Amino acid sequence: MRESKTNLPPRSAEHESPAAPQEVRCAVRFPLVLPVVLAADAGEIAAQTKDVSANGVAFELDCPLDVGQELRFSLRMPSEVLGTPHDVLVHCQGRVVRCSMSQTQYIAAATIDEYRFAEQ
Protein backbone atom coordinates (compact mmCIF):
# COMPACT_ATOMS: atom_id res chain seq x y z
CA MET A 1 0.00 0.00 0.00
CA ARG A 2 1.36 3.42 -0.93
CA GLU A 3 1.32 6.29 1.49
CA SER A 4 0.08 9.70 0.49
CA LYS A 5 2.79 12.32 0.30
CA THR A 6 0.50 15.31 0.88
CA ASN A 7 0.42 17.32 4.07
CA LEU A 8 -3.34 17.59 4.02
CA PRO A 9 -5.23 16.05 6.93
CA PRO A 10 -7.41 13.08 6.04
CA ARG A 11 -11.00 13.94 5.21
CA SER A 12 -13.62 12.79 7.63
CA ALA A 13 -17.00 11.69 6.29
CA GLU A 14 -18.80 13.30 9.21
CA HIS A 15 -17.70 16.77 8.08
CA GLU A 16 -18.82 16.35 4.50
CA SER A 17 -22.22 17.74 3.64
CA PRO A 18 -24.21 16.33 0.77
CA ALA A 19 -24.26 18.53 -2.28
CA ALA A 20 -27.49 20.51 -2.20
CA PRO A 21 -29.03 21.21 -5.58
CA GLN A 22 -28.67 24.85 -6.52
CA GLU A 23 -30.81 26.78 -8.94
CA VAL A 24 -28.85 28.93 -11.32
CA ARG A 25 -30.75 31.91 -12.71
CA CYS A 26 -29.58 33.86 -15.72
CA ALA A 27 -32.13 36.66 -15.38
CA VAL A 28 -34.10 38.41 -12.68
CA ARG A 29 -37.70 37.23 -12.27
CA PHE A 30 -40.55 39.68 -11.84
CA PRO A 31 -43.71 38.46 -10.10
CA LEU A 32 -46.23 39.55 -12.72
CA VAL A 33 -49.71 38.07 -12.90
CA LEU A 34 -50.96 38.67 -16.44
CA PRO A 35 -53.68 36.88 -18.41
CA VAL A 36 -52.32 35.02 -21.41
CA VAL A 37 -53.51 32.60 -24.08
CA LEU A 38 -50.97 29.94 -25.02
CA ALA A 39 -51.07 28.76 -28.61
CA ALA A 40 -49.83 25.21 -29.03
CA ASP A 41 -50.26 22.52 -31.68
CA ALA A 42 -53.24 21.15 -29.73
CA GLY A 43 -55.01 24.53 -29.70
CA GLU A 44 -55.30 27.48 -27.35
CA ILE A 45 -54.93 27.25 -23.58
CA ALA A 46 -55.96 29.98 -21.14
CA ALA A 47 -53.37 30.69 -18.46
CA GLN A 48 -51.89 33.47 -16.38
CA THR A 49 -48.29 34.32 -15.72
CA LYS A 50 -46.82 33.72 -12.30
CA ASP A 51 -43.52 35.42 -13.02
CA VAL A 52 -41.66 36.75 -16.03
CA SER A 53 -37.97 37.16 -16.83
CA ALA A 54 -36.02 38.04 -19.95
CA ASN A 55 -35.39 34.33 -20.55
CA GLY A 56 -38.69 32.72 -19.62
CA VAL A 57 -42.10 32.69 -18.02
CA ALA A 58 -43.87 30.61 -15.39
CA PHE A 59 -47.55 30.01 -16.06
CA GLU A 60 -50.43 28.83 -13.90
CA LEU A 61 -52.99 26.80 -15.84
CA ASP A 62 -55.66 24.12 -15.47
CA CYS A 63 -54.09 21.42 -17.65
CA PRO A 64 -50.56 20.00 -17.92
CA LEU A 65 -48.15 20.84 -20.73
CA ASP A 66 -45.59 18.44 -22.17
CA VAL A 67 -41.91 19.22 -21.66
CA GLY A 68 -40.45 20.23 -25.00
CA GLN A 69 -43.82 21.42 -26.33
CA GLU A 70 -43.50 24.61 -28.39
CA LEU A 71 -45.66 27.58 -27.39
CA ARG A 72 -46.58 30.94 -28.82
CA PHE A 73 -48.01 33.64 -26.59
CA SER A 74 -48.31 37.40 -26.30
CA LEU A 75 -47.74 39.39 -23.12
CA ARG A 76 -49.10 42.88 -22.59
CA MET A 77 -46.43 44.31 -20.31
CA PRO A 78 -47.85 47.06 -18.08
CA SER A 79 -46.47 50.55 -18.56
CA GLU A 80 -46.08 50.93 -14.78
CA VAL A 81 -43.68 47.98 -14.70
CA LEU A 82 -41.68 49.07 -17.73
CA GLY A 83 -41.67 52.77 -17.00
CA THR A 84 -43.10 53.55 -20.44
CA PRO A 85 -45.99 55.84 -21.38
CA HIS A 86 -48.03 52.89 -22.75
CA ASP A 87 -48.35 49.15 -22.24
CA VAL A 88 -46.11 47.14 -24.55
CA LEU A 89 -47.33 44.04 -26.38
CA VAL A 90 -44.65 41.38 -26.82
CA HIS A 91 -45.17 38.33 -29.05
CA CYS A 92 -43.15 35.37 -27.80
CA GLN A 93 -42.21 31.91 -28.94
CA GLY A 94 -40.72 29.34 -26.61
CA ARG A 95 -40.89 25.81 -25.26
CA VAL A 96 -41.94 24.13 -22.05
CA VAL A 97 -39.02 23.13 -19.83
CA ARG A 98 -40.92 22.04 -16.73
CA CYS A 99 -44.50 21.31 -15.62
CA SER A 100 -45.74 20.21 -12.22
CA MET A 101 -48.91 20.25 -10.16
CA SER A 102 -49.24 22.73 -7.29
CA GLN A 103 -51.99 22.45 -4.71
CA THR A 104 -54.69 23.63 -7.11
CA GLN A 105 -53.16 24.27 -10.56
CA TYR A 106 -50.41 23.22 -12.90
CA ILE A 107 -47.28 25.37 -12.98
CA ALA A 108 -45.42 25.30 -16.29
CA ALA A 109 -42.13 27.04 -17.01
CA ALA A 110 -41.25 27.96 -20.57
CA THR A 111 -38.28 29.56 -22.23
CA ILE A 112 -38.60 32.63 -24.39
CA ASP A 113 -36.58 31.63 -27.44
CA GLU A 114 -37.78 34.46 -29.70
CA TYR A 115 -39.75 37.63 -29.15
CA ARG A 116 -40.80 40.74 -31.01
CA PHE A 117 -42.52 43.92 -29.95
CA ALA A 118 -45.83 44.64 -31.62
CA GLU A 119 -46.09 47.99 -33.35
CA GLN A 120 -48.53 50.28 -31.59
C-alpha positions, 0 to 999 in steps of 0.5 A: 500500500502506498502512502500519500505524500500530501500534508493535508489532513485526512478527510472525515466523512462526518464533516462532508455535507451532501451537495445541495441542488442549486438553482442557477438563474440567468435573469431576474424574475418579476412576479407579474400576474398577467392573463395570457392565451398559449397557442400550441399545436393542440389549440389554445390554452388559457393561463396566467403568468406567475412570473416573467424574466427576460429568458422565460415565463412561469404560467399557472394553468388548469391542464398540464403541458408536455416538456419540449412542447412549443408555445406561442403567446403574447404578453401585454407588459404594463407601462407601470412595470416598464416605465413607459408611457403605454403598455407594450405588447410582446409576441413570444415563442418558446418551449416548455421546460418544466410542468408540475402540479401545485396544490390547485393548478399546474405550474409550467415554465417555458423559455422565451426563445424568440420575441418581437414587440408589436407595433402600436 
